[in-house]
Amino acid sequence: MRIEVTLLSEPPRTFELDGRMGWAMTQLSMAGVQGVATIDRPAPRWSAYVHRLRERGIQIDTEMEPHHGPYPGQHARYRLACDVQIKALGAEVAQ
C-alpha cells in the first residue's frame, strides 16, 4: 500500500508512505476521534509505527486504557491530533 499524506498545517506538507506505515496512517485516519486501540486492531508493532509517524511530524495522541478479562492490564489508544488528507497511490486504500 502506498499513500500520499498531506498534513493540513500552515504551510501544508505532503509526503508518501508505504507498507505498514501507510497502513497504520490509513487506520488512524479512518478511526477519526475514536482512535485505534491496540487491543481492537492488533498489529505487531503499533508503538513503532506511531513512533515513526511522529518522526515525520504527524501529531498523534496516546491514551492508556484498562482492559479486563483473564489477562487484565492496559492497552494504548492512538488518535490523530492533526488534520490530514490521504490519497491512495496506485491501489485502493484497504481497511
Number of C-alpha atoms within 10 A of each C-alpha: 17 19 23 16 20 17 19 13 10 6 6 9 12 12 10 15 19 15 10 15 20 21 19 20 22 22 18 19 19 15 15 13 12 12 21 23 20 17 13 9 10 10 12 8 12 20 14 11 18 23 13 13 18 13 10 10 11 20 15 16 15 17 12 12 12 9 12 8 6 6 7 9 11 14 16 18 19 22 22 22 14 14 13 17 12 18 15 18 14 9 10 11 16 9 7
